[in-house]
Amino acid sequence: MSDIILKKINSKDELFKGVFALREKVLRIPLGLSLYNEDTSSDAEDAIYIALSDEKVIGCVMCKNIGDDCIKLRQMAVDDSFQKSGIGKLLVLEAERDSLQNGFKKISLHARQNAVGFYEKLGYRSYGPVFTEVGIPHLTMEKLL
Ligand SMILES: CC(C)(COP(=O)(O)OP(=O)(O)OC[C@H]1O[C@@H](n2cnc3c(N)ncnc32)[C@H](O)[C@@H]1OP(=O)(O)O)[C@@H](O)C(=O)NCCC(=O)NCCS
């Protein structure tokens, strides 16, 4: 695998179209859904951490300031052919490091049930009932930074 580069961008960056395409491919098309049918206007508020391979966006996670020193981590996706090689972990650790440096104290997220184990390995704990989002079961998880 070629070198992986991590970068922080926002939705105005030229690379954001690659982020949008990756989210559509990994997080929506497999569920028969499309981001084009959603209001994505709040993407503009988010800090976006990306992983690049050969200048192509192959991983992303987005962080929204939701107040009370808390970040909501969302839209976590790694391209299928790069999954299980440590890129998701690298992205979450980078988002945590940068959020802490910017004064945030907690990260909260809605985890797809089949990704709960991924977040648990990174120190997130689930609480509350299972709920449905994008048609599939989710759990709320959080981690103190
Ligand atoms: C879930 C996802 C983001 C993980 O990214 P990744 O790059 O494949 O994960 P990593 O290789 O960094 O894995 C880190 C650790 O978590 C484990 N892990 C990865 N995915 C896992 C999963 N779905 N369930 C349990 N453990 C998982 C890995 O085995 C690894 O363990 P190790 O440290 O003991 O070796 C990625 O698989 C993905 O994009 N999945 C489809 C979309 C999705 O479900 N996104 C999350 C929405 S909440």
The ligand as an SDF file (V2000), in Angstrom:
LIG
                    3D

 48 50  0  0  0  0  0  0  0  0999 V2000
  -15.8890    0.8710   10.6070 C   0  0  0  0  0  0  0  0  0  0  0  0
  -14.7050    1.4340    9.8160 C   0  0  0  0  0  0  0  0  0  0  0  0
  -14.7450    2.9480    9.8100 C   0  0  0  0  0  0  0  0  0  0  0  0
  -13.4000    0.9660   10.5010 C   0  0  0  0  0  0  0  0  0  0  0  0
  -12.2920    1.4710    9.7920 O   0  0  0  0  0  0  0  0  0  0  0  0
  -11.0480    0.5260    9.4570 P   0  0  0  0  0  0  0  0  0  0  0  0
   -9.9890    1.3450    8.8380 O   0  0  0  0  0  0  0  0  0  0  0  0
  -11.5570   -0.6390    8.6880 O   0  0  0  0  0  0  0  0  0  0  0  0
  -10.6370    0.0460   10.9240 O   0  0  0  0  0  0  0  0  0  0  0  0
   -9.1520   -0.1520   11.5040 P   0  0  0  0  0  0  0  0  0  0  0  0
   -8.3810   -1.0110   10.5700 O   0  0  0  0  0  0  0  0  0  0  0  0
   -8.5620    1.1570   11.8680 O   0  0  0  0  0  0  0  0  0  0  0  0
   -9.4920   -0.9790   12.8180 O   0  0  0  0  0  0  0  0  0  0  0  0
   -9.0080   -0.6530   14.1200 C   0  0  0  0  0  0  0  0  0  0  0  0
   -9.3600   -1.8260   15.0220 C   0  0  0  0  0  0  0  0  0  0  0  0
  -10.7970   -1.9910   15.0490 O   0  0  0  0  0  0  0  0  0  0  0  0
  -11.1550   -3.2940   14.5690 C   0  0  0  0  0  0  0  0  0  0  0  0
  -12.3580   -3.1440   13.7560 N   0  0  0  0  0  0  0  0  0  0  0  0
  -12.4850   -2.5320   12.5590 C   0  0  0  0  0  0  0  0  0  0  0  0
  -13.7640   -2.5550   12.1330 N   0  0  0  0  0  0  0  0  0  0  0  0
  -14.4540   -3.2210   13.0850 C   0  0  0  0  0  0  0  0  0  0  0  0
  -15.8140   -3.5730   13.2460 C   0  0  0  0  0  0  0  0  0  0  0  0
  -16.7290   -3.2540   12.3140 N   0  0  0  0  0  0  0  0  0  0  0  0
  -16.1910   -4.2300   14.3710 N   0  0  0  0  0  0  0  0  0  0  0  0
  -15.2770   -4.5640   15.3230 C   0  0  0  0  0  0  0  0  0  0  0  0
  -13.9610   -4.2380   15.2390 N   0  0  0  0  0  0  0  0  0  0  0  0
  -13.5590   -3.5850   14.1370 C   0  0  0  0  0  0  0  0  0  0  0  0
   -9.9750   -3.7710   13.7460 C   0  0  0  0  0  0  0  0  0  0  0  0
   -9.9330   -5.1650   13.6810 O   0  0  0  0  0  0  0  0  0  0  0  0
   -8.8110   -3.1610   14.5230 C   0  0  0  0  0  0  0  0  0  0  0  0
   -8.5400   -3.9520   15.6440 O   0  0  0  0  0  0  0  0  0  0  0  0
   -7.0190   -4.1400   16.2060 P   0  0  0  0  0  0  0  0  0  0  0  0
   -6.5740   -2.7540   16.6300 O   0  0  0  0  0  0  0  0  0  0  0  0
   -7.1810   -5.0870   17.3290 O   0  0  0  0  0  0  0  0  0  0  0  0
   -6.2300   -4.6780   15.0600 O   0  0  0  0  0  0  0  0  0  0  0  0
  -14.6970    0.9110    8.3510 C   0  0  0  0  0  0  0  0  0  0  0  0
  -14.6570   -0.4920    8.3620 O   0  0  0  0  0  0  0  0  0  0  0  0
  -15.8720    1.3670    7.5120 C   0  0  0  0  0  0  0  0  0  0  0  0
  -15.8080    2.4070    6.8660 O   0  0  0  0  0  0  0  0  0  0  0  0
  -16.9580    0.5850    7.5350 N   0  0  0  0  0  0  0  0  0  0  0  0
  -18.1580    0.8680    6.7280 C   0  0  0  0  0  0  0  0  0  0  0  0
  -18.8410    2.1460    7.1740 C   0  0  0  0  0  0  0  0  0  0  0  0
  -19.1350    2.1800    8.6430 C   0  0  0  0  0  0  0  0  0  0  0  0
  -19.6700    1.2450    9.2340 O   0  0  0  0  0  0  0  0  0  0  0  0
  -18.7990    3.3250    9.2540 N   0  0  0  0  0  0  0  0  0  0  0  0
  -19.0470    3.5590   10.6590 C   0  0  0  0  0  0  0  0  0  0  0  0
  -20.3330    4.2470   10.7990 C   0  0  0  0  0  0  0  0  0  0  0  0
  -20.7630    4.5190   12.5140 S   0  0  0  0  0  0  0  0  0  0  0  0
  1  2  1  0
  2  3  1  0
  2  4  1  0
  2 36  1  0
  4  5  1  0
  5  6  1  0
  6  7  2  0
  6  8  1  0
  6  9  1  0
  9 10  1  0
 10 11  2  0
 10 12  1  0
 10 13  1  0
 13 14  1  0
 14 15  1  0
 15 16  1  0
 15 30  1  0
 16 17  1  0
 17 18  1  0
 17 28  1  0
 18 19  1  0
 18 27  1  0
 19 20  2  0
 20 21  1  0
 21 22  1  0
 21 27  2  0
 22 23  1  0
 22 24  2  0
 24 25  1  0
 25 26  2  0
 26 27  1  0
 28 29  1  0
 28 30  1  0
 30 31  1  0
 31 32  1  0
 32 33  2  0
 32 34  1  0
 32 35  1  0
 36 37  1  0
 36 38  1  0
 38 39  2  0
 38 40  1  0
 40 41  1  0
 41 42  1  0
 42 43  1  0
 43 44  2  0
 43 45  1  0
 45 46  1  0
 46 47  1  0
 47 48  1  0
M  END
$$$$
